[in-house]
Amino acid sequence: MRLDDFDPNINVEDQRGQGGGSGFGGFGGGGGGGLLFGLLPLVFSRFGCGGVAVLLAVLLFFGGGLGMLGGGGGGQVGAPTQQAGSARAGTDAKSSCTLNAESKVACNAFSSADKTWAAIFQREGKTFQQPKLVFYGGDGRSGCGAAQSAMGPFYCPRDQGVYLDTSFFGELANRFGAKGDFAQDYVIAHEFGHHIQNLLGTSDKVSSIQRSGNEVEGNKASVKLELQADCYAGVWAAQNRDRLDPGDLEEGMTAAKAIGDDTLQQQSQGRVVPDSFTHGTSAQRMKWLRTGMESGDPNACDTFSGAI
């Protein structure tokens, strides 16, 4: 995907090179909304920030936290145990975004998503708030608690931050076979989609369902939240259709297929448990990413009405 260089005025925070945080939290999604790097289903207990119990469960299962492909939006949001870390002294968006090739890819996609959604909100008469892109390495801090590499990319609704350890891009390509620049852009666009859900109040509604105590219903709501974030990622791509390269759609479908709950569960535990899905099957994730890309319309992303 041929994106312009990032706007130097985007909100970027850089925690790389700092000491790690000690707080629990996260419900990622990520986002945000499992396996290591937030790609396995249980690691995604909804895309945003999760409660201590959720993170502990993930840590016990995978030794990591929650994240994208999974990503974060609103789910069981617990009280943050630690405030987000401040930007690395003496850095700005330009220096942070050009630290390495992966950082620039992330900033270009983030900047493009920011402009695209700001324009959509303006057309619809809604108030848009710019999120922040937070780089961290190894261990970091978010408004939702600890940010660890094993969590993968995630969105924290408490501080409206999209968190990324750029080493995830290598994992995405090498471990999950999702190569190409559009696969990386999809990661950022999905997390940005959780921010849109946060602004629209969708995440809060899902959080309410999850707090009801019915795990099965909470998981179903999480799946719908994640699939909508996939669709929103597709909407962003459609709004920038003139910048797509041949093969981008295929790269996106490959990534979406690789991170479906059924695919990840089969690979990790040799069986599939539908009631534990939190992000959707490979077929569902591909379907909703395609829906967004073909329609270019956020209103087409209503995963909460009817069958998904």
C-alpha positions as protocol buffer text, in pm:
chain_id: "A"
residue {
  index: 1
  type: MET
  ca { x: 0 y: 0 z: 0 }
}
residue {
  index: 2
  type: ARG
  ca { x: 142 y: 334 z: -105 }
}
residue {
  index: 3
  type: LEU
  ca { x: 92 y: 568 z: 191 }
}
residue {
  index: 4
  type: ASP
  ca { x: 221 y: 921 z: 232 }
}
residue {
  index: 5
  type: ASP
  ca { x: 478 y: 986 z: 498 }
}
residue {
  index: 6
  type: PHE
  ca { x: 320 y: 1040 z: 836 }
}
residue {
  index: 7
  type: ASP
  ca { x: 199 y: 1378 z: 956 }
}
residue {
  index: 8
  type: PRO
  ca { x: 464 y: 1498 z: 1206 }
}
residue {
  index: 9
  type: ASN
  ca { x: 181 y: 1632 z: 1420 }
}
residue {
  index: 10
  type: ILE
  ca { x: 38 y: 1290 z: 1504 }
}
residue {
  index: 11
  type: ASN
  ca { x: 40 y: 1201 z: 1871 }
}
residue {
  index: 12
  type: VAL
  ca { x: 331 y: 962 z: 1927 }
}
residue {
  index: 13
  type: GLU
  ca { x: 481 y: 840 z: 2253 }
}
residue {
  index: 14
  type: ASP
  ca { x: 800 y: 636 z: 2269 }
}
residue {
  index: 15
  type: GLN
  ca { x: 875 y: 412 z: 2566 }
}
residue {
  index: 16
  type: ARG
  ca { x: 1152 y: 215 z: 2399 }
}
residue {
  index: 17
  type: GLY
  ca { x: 1465 y: 214 z: 2608 }
}
residue {
  index: 18
  type: GLN
  ca { x: 1275 y: 277 z: 2930 }
}
residue {
  index: 19
  type: GLY
  ca { x: 1222 y: 41 z: 3219 }
}
residue {
  index: 20
  type: GLY
  ca { x: 914 y: -180 z: 3207 }
}
residue {
  index: 21
  type: GLY
  ca { x: 599 y: -133 z: 3406 }
}
residue {
  index: 22
  type: SER
  ca { x: 473 y: -365 z: 3673 }
}
residue {
  index: 23
  type: GLY
  ca { x: 99 y: -315 z: 3656 }
}
residue {
  index: 24
  type: PHE
  ca { x: -152 y: -570 z: 3538 }
}
residue {
  index: 25
  type: GLY
  ca { x: -429 y: -485 z: 3301 }
}
residue {
  index: 26
  type: GLY
  ca { x: -519 y: -498 z: 2946 }
}
residue {
  index: 27
  type: PHE
  ca { x: -786 y: -643 z: 2767 }
}
residue {
  index: 28
  type: GLY
  ca { x: -680 y: -610 z: 2445 }
}
residue {
  index: 29
  type: GLY
  ca { x: -711 y: -606 z: 2209 }
}
residue {
  index: 30
  type: GLY
  ca { x: -655 y: -528 z: 2110 }
}
residue {
  index: 31
  type: GLY
  ca { x: -782 y: -464 z: 2031 }
}
residue {
  index: 32
  type: GLY
  ca { x: -765 y: -492 z: 2086 }
}
residue {
  index: 33
  type: GLY
  ca { x: -829 y: -661 z: 1981 }
}
residue {
  index: 34
  type: GLY
  ca { x: -369 y: -1438 z: 2070 }
}
residue {
  index: 35
  type: LEU
  ca { x: -86 y: -1671 z: 2082 }
}
residue {
  index: 36
  type: LEU
  ca { x: 225 y: -1486 z: 2174 }
}
residue {
  index: 37
  type: PHE
  ca { x: 182 y: -1136 z: 2043 }
}
residue {
  index: 38
  type: GLY
  ca { x: -187 y: -1124 z: 2115 }
}
residue {
  index: 39
  type: LEU
  ca { x: -299 y: -1349 z: 1841 }
}
residue {
  index: 40
  type: LEU
  ca { x: -452 y: -1643 z: 2025 }
}
residue {
  index: 41
  type: PRO
  ca { x: -816 y: -1625 z: 2118 }
}
residue {
  index: 42
  type: LEU
  ca { x: -784 y: -1649 z: 2493 }
}
residue {
  index: 43
  type: VAL
  ca { x: -527 y: -1375 z: 2488 }
}
residue {
  index: 44
  type: PHE
  ca { x: -794 y: -1155 z: 2343 }
}
residue {
  index: 45
  type: SER
  ca { x: -1055 y: -1118 z: 2605 }
}
residue {
  index: 46
  type: ARG
  ca { x: -1190 y: -829 z: 2435 }
}
residue {
  index: 47
  type: PHE
  ca { x: -970 y: -539 z: 2241 }
}
residue {
  index: 48
  type: GLY
  ca { x: -884 y: -263 z: 2480 }
}
residue {
  index: 49
  type: CYS
  ca { x: -783 y: -301 z: 2839 }
}
residue {
  index: 50
  type: GLY
  ca { x: -881 y: -593 z: 3055 }
}
residue {
  index: 51
  type: GLY
  ca { x: -912 y: -662 z: 3423 }
}
residue {
  index: 52
  type: VAL
  ca { x: -647 y: -825 z: 3638 }
}
residue {
  index: 53
  type: ALA
  ca { x: -826 y: -1159 z: 3632 }
}
residue {
  index: 54
  type: VAL
  ca { x: -834 y: -1165 z: 3253 }
}
residue {
  index: 55
  type: LEU
  ca { x: -469 y: -1079 z: 3220 }
}
residue {
  index: 56
  type: LEU
  ca { x: -371 y: -1336 z: 3480 }
}
residue {
  index: 57
  type: ALA
  ca { x: -561 y: -1601 z: 3288 }
}
residue {
  index: 58
  type: VAL
  ca { x: -376 y: -1507 z: 2973 }
}
residue {
  index: 59
  type: LEU
  ca { x: -42 y: -1503 z: 3148 }
}
residue {
  index: 60
  type: LEU
  ca { x: -105 y: -1849 z: 3286 }
}
residue {
  index: 61
  type: PHE
  ca { x: -209 y: -1980 z: 2946 }
}
residue {
  index: 62
  type: PHE
  ca { x: 47 y: -1817 z: 2720 }
}
residue {
  index: 63
  type: GLY
  ca { x: 281 y: -1621 z: 2940 }
}
residue {
  index: 64
  type: GLY
  ca { x: 161 y: -1301 z: 2778 }
}
residue {
  index: 65
  type: GLY
  ca { x: -116 y: -1048 z: 2759 }
}
residue {
  index: 66
  type: LEU
  ca { x: -385 y: -939 z: 2521 }
}
residue {
  index: 67
  type: GLY
  ca { x: -362 y: -784 z: 2187 }
}
residue {
  index: 68
  type: MET
  ca { x: -470 y: -744 z: 1834 }
}
residue {
  index: 69
  type: LEU
  ca { x: -539 y: -937 z: 1585 }
}
residue {
  index: 70
  type: GLY
  ca { x: -710 y: -915 z: 1865 }
}
residue {
  index: 71
  type: GLY
  ca { x: -685 y: -575 z: 1967 }
}
residue {
  index: 72
  type: GLY
  ca { x: -862 y: -375 z: 2209 }
}
residue {
  index: 73
  type: GLY
  ca { x: -1173 y: -185 z: 2236 }
}
residue {
  index: 74
  type: GLY
  ca { x: -1384 y: -195 z: 2522 }
}
residue {
  index: 75
  type: GLY
  ca { x: -1423 y: -508 z: 2726 }
}
residue {
  index: 76
  type: GLN
  ca { x: -1395 y: -571 z: 3086 }
}
residue {
  index: 77
  type: VAL
  ca { x: -1209 y: -261 z: 3180 }
}
residue {
  index: 78
  type: GLY
  ca { x: -1047 y: -281 z: 3519 }
}
residue {
  index: 79
  type: ALA
  ca { x: -894 y: 4 z: 3713 }
}
residue {
  index: 80
  type: PRO
  ca { x: -548 y: 85 z: 3580 }
}
residue {
  index: 81
  type: THR
  ca { x: -268 y: -7 z: 3813 }
}
residue {
  index: 82
  type: GLN
  ca { x: -23 y: 231 z: 3659 }
}
residue {
  index: 83
  type: GLN
  ca { x: -27 y: 543 z: 3451 }
}
residue {
  index: 84
  type: ALA
  ca { x: 106 y: 539 z: 3098 }
}
residue {
  index: 85
  type: GLY
  ca { x: 474 y: 607 z: 3060 }
}
residue {
  index: 86
  type: SER
  ca { x: 583 y: 942 z: 2931 }
}
residue {
  index: 87
  type: ALA
  ca { x: 753 y: 989 z: 2597 }
}
residue {
  index: 88
  type: ARG
  ca { x: 1123 y: 927 z: 2582 }
}
residue {
  index: 89
  type: ALA
  ca { x: 1305 y: 1246 z: 2665 }
}
residue {
  index: 90
  type: GLY
  ca { x: 1412 y: 1450 z: 2366 }
}
residue {
  index: 91
  type: THR
  ca { x: 1209 y: 1258 z: 2109 }
}
residue {
  index: 92
  type: ASP
  ca { x: 926 y: 1368 z: 1887 }
}
residue {
  index: 93
  type: ALA
  ca { x: 703 y: 1200 z: 1632 }
}
residue {
  index: 94
  type: LYS
  ca { x: 961 y: 1233 z: 1356 }
}
residue {
  index: 95
  type: SER
  ca { x: 1249 y: 1074 z: 1546 }
}
residue {
  index: 96
  type: SER
  ca { x: 1031 y: 800 z: 1695 }
}
residue {
  index: 97
  type: CYS
  ca { x: 870 y: 716 z: 1362 }
}
residue {
  index: 98
  type: THR
  ca { x: 1198 y: 695 z: 1176 }
}
residue {
  index: 99
  type: LEU
  ca { x: 1384 y: 486 z: 1434 }
}
residue {
  index: 100
  type: ASN
  ca { x: 1346 y: 183 z: 1206 }
}
residue {
  index: 101
  type: ALA
  ca { x: 1150 y: 71 z: 901 }
}
residue {
  index: 102
  type: GLU
  ca { x: 877 y: -93 z: 1109 }
}
residue {
  index: 103
  type: SER
  ca { x: 820 y: 226 z: 1306 }
}
residue {
  index: 104
  type: LYS
  ca { x: 773 y: 424 z: 988 }
}
residue {
  index: 105
  type: VAL
  ca { x: 524 y: 170 z: 851 }
}
residue {
  index: 106
  type: ALA
  ca { x: 324 y: 197 z: 1173 }
}
residue {
  index: 107
  type: CYS
  ca { x: 330 y: 578 z: 1173 }
}
residue {
  index: 108
  type: ASN
  ca { x: 231 y: 601 z: 807 }
}
residue {
  index: 109
  type: ALA
  ca { x: -68 y: 372 z: 862 }
}
residue {
  index: 110
  type: PHE
  ca { x: -163 y: 544 z: 1188 }
}
residue {
  index: 111
  type: SER
  ca { x: -143 y: 889 z: 1029 }
}
residue {
  index: 112
  type: SER
  ca { x: -352 y: 776 z: 732 }
}
residue {
  index: 113
  type: ALA
  ca { x: -616 y: 620 z: 958 }
}
residue {
  index: 114
  type: ASP
  ca { x: -624 y: 936 z: 1167 }
}
residue {
  index: 115
  type: LYS
  ca { x: -692 y: 1156 z: 864 }
}
residue {
  index: 116
  type: THR
  ca { x: -944 y: 914 z: 718 }
}
residue {
  index: 117
  type: TRP
  ca { x: -1155 y: 876 z: 1032 }
}
residue {
  index: 118
  type: ALA
  ca { x: -1137 y: 1246 z: 1116 }
}
residue {
  index: 119
  type: ALA
  ca { x: -1287 y: 1317 z: 774 }
}
residue {
  index: 120
  type: ILE
  ca { x: -1558 y: 1050 z: 818 }
}
residue {
  index: 121
  type: PHE
  ca { x: -1657 y: 1188 z: 1158 }
}
residue {
  index: 122
  type: GLN
  ca { x: -1667 y: 1541 z: 1020 }
}
residue {
  index: 123
  type: ARG
  ca { x: -1899 y: 1436 z: 737 }
}
residue {
  index: 124
  type: GLU
  ca { x: -2128 y: 1266 z: 986 }
}
residue {
  index: 125
  type: GLY
  ca { x: -2129 y: 1560 z: 1226 }
}
residue {
  index: 126
  type: LYS
  ca { x: -1955 y: 1368 z: 1503 }
}
residue {
  index: 127
  type: THR
  ca { x: -1671 y: 1475 z: 1729 }
}
residue {
  index: 128
  type: PHE
  ca { x: -1340 y: 1304 z: 1660 }
}
residue {
  index: 129
  type: GLN
  ca { x: -1057 y: 1273 z: 1910 }
}
residue {
  index: 130
  type: GLN
  ca { x: -710 y: 1177 z: 1794 }
}
residue {
  index: 131
  type: PRO
  ca { x: -565 y: 874 z: 1973 }
}
residue {
  index: 132
  type: LYS
  ca { x: -195 y: 826 z: 2036 }
}
residue {
  index: 133
  type: LEU
  ca { x: 48 y: 572 z: 1897 }
}
residue {
  index: 134
  type: VAL
  ca { x: 274 y: 431 z: 2167 }
}
residue {
  index: 135
  type: PHE
  ca { x: 590 y: 240 z: 2084 }
}
residue {
  index: 136
  type: TYR
  ca { x: 735 y: 16 z: 2349 }
}
residue {
  index: 137
  type: GLY
  ca { x: 996 y: -257 z: 2356 }
}
residue {
  index: 138
  type: GLY
  ca { x: 976 y: -561 z: 2580 }
}
residue {
  index: 139
  type: ASP
  ca { x: 804 y: -409 z: 2879 }
}
residue {
  index: 140
  type: GLY
  ca { x: 615 y: -84 z: 2883 }
}
residue {
  index: 141
  type: ARG
  ca { x: 326 y: 85 z: 3055 }
}
residue {
  index: 142
  type: SER
  ca { x: -23 y: 183 z: 2947 }
}
residue {
  index: 143
  type: GLY
  ca { x: -320 y: 345 z: 3115 }
}
residue {
  index: 144
  type: CYS
  ca { x: -457 y: -8 z: 3138 }
}
residue {
  index: 145
  type: GLY
  ca { x: -152 y: -156 z: 3308 }
}
residue {
  index: 146
  type: ALA
  ca { x: 149 y: -344 z: 3179 }
}
residue {
  index: 147
  type: ALA
  ca { x: 243 y: -345 z: 2812 }
}
residue {
  index: 148
  type: GLN
  ca { x: 447 y: -653 z: 2726 }
}
residue {
  index: 149
  type: SER
  ca { x: 570 y: -787 z: 2395 }
}
residue {
  index: 150
  type: ALA
  ca { x: 377 y: -1111 z: 2440 }
}
residue {
  index: 151
  type: MET
  ca { x: 56 y: -909 z: 2438 }
}
residue {
  index: 152
  type: GLY
  ca { x: 102 y: -800 z: 2081 }
}
residue {
  index: 153
  type: PRO
  ca { x: -54 y: -478 z: 1951 }
}
residue {
  index: 154
  type: PHE
  ca { x: -344 y: -356 z: 2161 }
}
residue {
  index: 155
  type: TYR
  ca { x: -566 y: -57 z: 2225 }
}
residue {
  index: 156
  type: CYS
  ca { x: -615 y: 91 z: 2570 }
}
residue {
  index: 157
  type: PRO
  ca { x: -943 y: 287 z: 2596 }
}
residue {
  index: 158
  type: ARG
  ca { x: -842 y: 450 z: 2925 }
}
residue {
  index: 159
  type: ASP
  ca { x: -567 y: 656 z: 2763 }
}
residue {
  index: 160
  type: GLN
  ca { x: -682 y: 618 z: 2401 }
}
residue {
  index: 161
  type: GLY
  ca { x: -352 y: 465 z: 2302 }
}
residue {
  index: 162
  type: VAL
  ca { x: -261 y: 216 z: 2030 }
}
residue {
  index: 163
  type: TYR
  ca { x: 33 y: 19 z: 2173 }
}
residue {
  index: 164
  type: LEU
  ca { x: 289 y: -154 z: 1953 }
}
residue {
  index: 165
  type: ASP
  ca { x: 615 y: -339 z: 1992 }
}
residue {
  index: 166
  type: THR
  ca { x: 732 y: -331 z: 1631 }
}
residue {
  index: 167
  type: SER
  ca { x: 897 y: -673 z: 1663 }
}
residue {
  index: 168
  type: PHE
  ca { x: 542 y: -804 z: 1624 }
}
residue {
  index: 169
  type: PHE
  ca { x: 557 y: -735 z: 1251 }
}
residue {
  index: 170
  type: GLY
  ca { x: 834 y: -991 z: 1215 }
}
residue {
  index: 171
  type: GLU
  ca { x: 634 y: -1241 z: 1415 }
}
residue {
  index: 172
  type: LEU
  ca { x: 331 y: -1176 z: 1197 }
}
residue {
  index: 173
  type: ALA
  ca { x: 526 y: -1256 z: 882 }
}
residue {
  index: 174
  type: ASN
  ca { x: 746 y: -1540 z: 1005 }
}
residue {
  index: 175
  type: ARG
  ca { x: 528 y: -1726 z: 1252 }
}
residue {
  index: 176
  type: PHE
  ca { x: 187 y: -1661 z: 1104 }
}
residue {
  index: 177
  type: GLY
  ca { x: 280 y: -1637 z: 739 }
}
residue {
  index: 178
  type: ALA
  ca { x: 109 y: -1299 z: 695 }
}
residue {
  index: 179
  type: LYS
  ca { x: 366 y: -1108 z: 492 }
}
residue {
  index: 180
  type: GLY
  ca { x: 351 y: -776 z: 312 }
}
residue {
  index: 181
  type: ASP
  ca { x: 304 y: -413 z: 403 }
}
residue {
  index: 182
  type: PHE
  ca { x: -75 y: -431 z: 393 }
}
residue {
  index: 183
  type: ALA
  ca { x: -77 y: -705 z: 657 }
}
residue {
  index: 184
  type: GLN
  ca { x: 113 y: -464 z: 883 }
}
residue {
  index: 185
  type: ASP
  ca { x: -119 y: -176 z: 794 }
}
residue {
  index: 186
  type: TYR
  ca { x: -415 y: -397 z: 879 }
}
residue {
  index: 187
  type: VAL
  ca { x: -279 y: -442 z: 1231 }
}
residue {
  index: 188
  type: ILE
  ca { x: -271 y: -66 z: 1290 }
}
residue {
  index: 189
  type: ALA
  ca { x: -606 y: -9 z: 1118 }
}
residue {
  index: 190
  type: HIS
  ca { x: -770 y: -278 z: 1332 }
}
residue {
  index: 191
  type: GLU
  ca { x: -642 y: -119 z: 1653 }
}
residue {
  index: 192
  type: PHE
  ca { x: -754 y: 221 z: 1527 }
}
residue {
  index: 193
  type: GLY
  ca { x: -1094 y: 63 z: 1471 }
}
residue {
  index: 194
  type: HIS
  ca { x: -1113 y: -7 z: 1843 }
}
residue {
  index: 195
  type: HIS
  ca { x: -1055 y: 363 z: 1904 }
}
residue {
  index: 196
  type: ILE
  ca { x: -1352 y: 442 z: 1681 }
}
residue {
  index: 197
  type: GLN
  ca { x: -1562 y: 197 z: 1883 }
}
residue {
  index: 198
  type: ASN
  ca { x: -1448 y: 369 z: 2200 }
}
residue {
  index: 199
  type: LEU
  ca { x: -1551 y: 711 z: 2066 }
}
residue {
  index: 200
  type: LEU
  ca { x: -1890 y: 581 z: 1954 }
}
residue {
  index: 201
  type: GLY
  ca { x: -1966 y: 410 z: 2284 }
}
residue {
  index: 202
  type: THR
  ca { x: -1972 y: 60 z: 2135 }
}
residue {
  index: 203
  type: SER
  ca { x: -1691 y: -57 z: 2360 }
}
residue {
  index: 204
  type: ASP
  ca { x: -1879 y: 52 z: 2672 }
}
residue {
  index: 205
  type: LYS
  ca { x: -2181 y: -153 z: 2568 }
}
residue {
  index: 206
  type: VAL
  ca { x: -1968 y: -461 z: 2524 }
}
residue {
  index: 207
  type: SER
  ca { x: -1801 y: -398 z: 2859 }
}
residue {
  index: 208
  type: SER
  ca { x: -2142 y: -389 z: 3022 }
}
residue {
  index: 209
  type: ILE
  ca { x: -2230 y: -728 z: 2873 }
}
residue {
  index: 210
  type: GLN
  ca { x: -1899 y: -876 z: 2988 }
}
residue {
  index: 211
  type: ARG
  ca { x: -1947 y: -744 z: 3340 }
}
residue {
  index: 212
  type: SER
  ca { x: -2281 y: -926 z: 3362 }
}
residue {
  index: 213
  type: GLY
  ca { x: -2088 y: -1240 z: 3450 }
}
residue {
  index: 214
  type: ASN
  ca { x: -2213 y: -1458 z: 3164 }
}
residue {
  index: 215
  type: GLU
  ca { x: -1887 y: -1569 z: 3004 }
}
residue {
  index: 216
  type: VAL
  ca { x: -2045 y: -1717 z: 2690 }
}
residue {
  index: 217
  type: GLU
  ca { x: -2245 y: -1402 z: 2618 }
}
residue {
  index: 218
  type: GLY
  ca { x: -1943 y: -1189 z: 2699 }
}
residue {
  index: 219
  type: ASN
  ca { x: -1735 y: -1384 z: 2449 }
}
residue {
  index: 220
  type: LYS
  ca { x: -2003 y: -1346 z: 2183 }
}
residue {
  index: 221
  type: ALA
  ca { x: -2007 y: -971 z: 2236 }
}
residue {
  index: 222
  type: SER
  ca { x: -1627 y: -965 z: 2216 }
}
residue {
  index: 223
  type: VAL
  ca { x: -1639 y: -1150 z: 1883 }
}
residue {
  index: 224
  type: LYS
  ca { x: -1878 y: -891 z: 1742 }
}
residue {
  index: 225
  type: LEU
  ca { x: -1654 y: -610 z: 1865 }
}
residue {
  index: 226
  type: GLU
  ca { x: -1347 y: -763 z: 1703 }
}
residue {
  index: 227
  type: LEU
  ca { x: -1519 y: -835 z: 1374 }
}
residue {
  index: 228
  type: GLN
  ca { x: -1643 y: -478 z: 1360 }
}
residue {
  index: 229
  type: ALA
  ca { x: -1285 y: -356 z: 1413 }
}
residue {
  index: 230
  type: ASP
  ca { x: -1183 y: -577 z: 1120 }
}
residue {
  index: 231
  type: CYS
  ca { x: -1458 y: -418 z: 913 }
}
residue {
  index: 232
  type: TYR
  ca { x: -1348 y: -70 z: 1016 }
}
residue {
  index: 233
  type: ALA
  ca { x: -996 y: -160 z: 903 }
}
residue {
  index: 234
  type: GLY
  ca { x: -1147 y: -249 z: 566 }
}
residue {
  index: 235
  type: VAL
  ca { x: -1336 y: 82 z: 555 }
}
residue {
  index: 236
  type: TRP
  ca { x: -1008 y: 266 z: 605 }
}
residue {
  index: 237
  type: ALA
  ca { x: -851 y: 72 z: 318 }
}
residue {
  index: 238
  type: ALA
  ca { x: -1151 y: 140 z: 92 }
}
residue {
  index: 239
  type: GLN
  ca { x: -1134 y: 512 z: 167 }
}
residue {
  index: 240
  type: ASN
  ca { x: -775 y: 498 z: 39 }
}
residue {
  index: 241
  type: ARG
  ca { x: -844 y: 262 z: -249 }
}
residue {
  index: 242
  type: ASP
  ca { x: -630 y: 462 z: -491 }
}
residue {
  index: 243
  type: ARG
  ca { x: -327 y: 375 z: -280 }
}
residue {
  index: 244
  type: LEU
  ca { x: -375 y: -2 z: -282 }
}
residue {
  index: 245
  type: ASP
  ca { x: -131 y: -218 z: -474 }
}
residue {
  index: 246
  type: PRO
  ca { x: -213 y: -543 z: -653 }
}
residue {
  index: 247
  type: GLY
  ca { x: -208 y: -818 z: -395 }
}
residue {
  index: 248
  type: ASP
  ca { x: -300 y: -601 z: -95 }
}
residue {
  index: 249
  type: LEU
  ca { x: -643 y: -759 z: -63 }
}
residue {
  index: 250
  type: GLU
  ca { x: -485 y: -1103 z: -64 }
}
residue {
  index: 251
  type: GLU
  ca { x: -233 y: -997 z: 202 }
}
residue {
  index: 252
  type: GLY
  ca { x: -518 y: -877 z: 421 }
}
residue {
  index: 253
  type: MET
  ca { x: -717 y: -1196 z: 374 }
}
residue {
  index: 254
  type: THR
  ca { x: -410 y: -1405 z: 460 }
}
residue {
  index: 255
  type: ALA
  ca { x: -360 y: -1212 z: 782 }
}
residue {
  index: 256
  type: ALA
  ca { x: -728 y: -1232 z: 878 }
}
residue {
  index: 257
  type: LYS
  ca { x: -734 y: -1606 z: 812 }
}
residue {
  index: 258
  type: ALA
  ca { x: -419 y: -1667 z: 1016 }
}
residue {
  index: 259
  type: ILE
  ca { x: -562 y: -1507 z: 1329 }
}
residue {
  index: 260
  type: GLY
  ca { x: -908 y: -1661 z: 1338 }
}
residue {
  index: 261
  type: ASP
  ca { x: -998 y: -1818 z: 1673 }
}
residue {
  index: 262
  type: ASP
  ca { x: -1064 y: -2157 z: 1517 }
}
residue {
  index: 263
  type: THR
  ca { x: -734 y: -2161 z: 1330 }
}
residue {
  index: 264
  type: LEU
  ca { x: -535 y: -2051 z: 1633 }
}
residue {
  index: 265
  type: GLN
  ca { x: -707 y: -2293 z: 1869 }
}
residue {
  index: 266
  type: GLN
  ca { x: -655 y: -2585 z: 1632 }
}
residue {
  index: 267
  type: GLN
  ca { x: -287 y: -2502 z: 1604 }
}
residue {
  index: 268
  type: SER
  ca { x: -232 y: -2445 z: 1976 }
}
residue {
  index: 269
  type: GLN
  ca { x: -448 y: -2711 z: 2140 }
}
residue {
  index: 270
  type: GLY
  ca { x: -555 y: -2945 z: 1862 }
}
residue {
  index: 271
  type: ARG
  ca { x: -927 y: -2874 z: 1905 }
}
residue {
  index: 272
  type: VAL
  ca { x: -1174 y: -2593 z: 1861 }
}
residue {
  index: 273
  type: VAL
  ca { x: -1399 y: -2460 z: 2139 }
}
residue {
  index: 274
  type: PRO
  ca { x: -1653 y: -2219 z: 1985 }
}
residue {
  index: 275
  type: ASP
  ca { x: -1789 y: -2092 z: 2319 }
}
residue {
  index: 276
  type: SER
  ca { x: -1442 y: -1960 z: 2402 }
}
residue {
  index: 277
  type: PHE
  ca { x: -1405 y: -1760 z: 2081 }
}
residue {
  index: 278
  type: THR
  ca { x: -1340 y: -1391 z: 2144 }
}
residue {
  index: 279
  type: HIS
  ca { x: -1236 y: -1266 z: 1797 }
}
residue {
  index: 280
  type: GLY
  ca { x: -1422 y: -1476 z: 1544 }
}
residue {
  index: 281
  type: THR
  ca { x: -1336 y: -1757 z: 1308 }
}
residue {
  index: 282
  type: SER
  ca { x: -1099 y: -1715 z: 1017 }
}
residue {
  index: 283
  type: ALA
  ca { x: -1396 y: -1711 z: 778 }
}
residue {
  index: 284
  type: GLN
  ca { x: -1571 y: -1443 z: 981 }
}
residue {
  index: 285
  type: ARG
  ca { x: -1265 y: -1222 z: 1006 }
}
residue {
  index: 286
  type: MET
  ca { x: -1206 y: -1247 z: 633 }
}
residue {
  index: 287
  type: LYS
  ca { x: -1574 y: -1176 z: 564 }
}
residue {
  index: 288
  type: TRP
  ca { x: -1586 y: -857 z: 769 }
}
residue {
  index: 289
  type: LEU
  ca { x: -1254 y: -723 z: 647 }
}
residue {
  index: 290
  type: ARG
  ca { x: -1382 y: -776 z: 294 }
}
residue {
  index: 291
  type: THR
  ca { x: -1716 y: -613 z: 381 }
}
residue {
  index: 292
  type: GLY
  ca { x: -1538 y: -299 z: 490 }
}
residue {
  index: 293
  type: MET
  ca { x: -1309 y: -296 z: 189 }
}
residue {
  index: 294
  type: GLU
  ca { x: -1592 y: -346 z: -59 }
}
residue {
  index: 295
  type: SER
  ca { x: -1837 y: -99 z: 96 }
}
residue {
  index: 296
  type: GLY
  ca { x: -1611 y: 173 z: 234 }
}
residue {
  index: 297
  type: ASP
  ca { x: -1904 y: 251 z: 463 }
}
residue {
  index: 298
  type: PRO
  ca { x: -1882 y: 231 z: 845 }
}
residue {
  index: 299
  type: ASN
  ca { x: -2258 y: 171 z: 855 }
}
residue {
  index: 300
  type: ALA
  ca { x: -2200 y: -158 z: 674 }
}
residue {
  index: 301
  type: CYS
  ca { x: -1999 y: -277 z: 976 }
}
residue {
  index: 302
  type: ASP
  ca { x: -2296 y: -354 z: 1201 }
}
residue {
  index: 303
  type: THR
  ca { x: -2182 y: -687 z: 1340 }
}
residue {
  index: 304
  type: PHE
  ca { x: -2423 y: -655 z: 1632 }
}
residue {
  index: 305
  type: SER
  ca { x: -2741 y: -703 z: 1428 }
}
residue {
  index: 306
  type: GLY
  ca { x: -2821 y: -1040 z: 1278 }
}
residue {
  index: 307
  type: ALA
  ca { x: -2584 y: -1319 z: 1192 }
}
residue {
  index: 308
  type: ILE
  ca { x: -2211 y: -1262 z: 1176 }
}
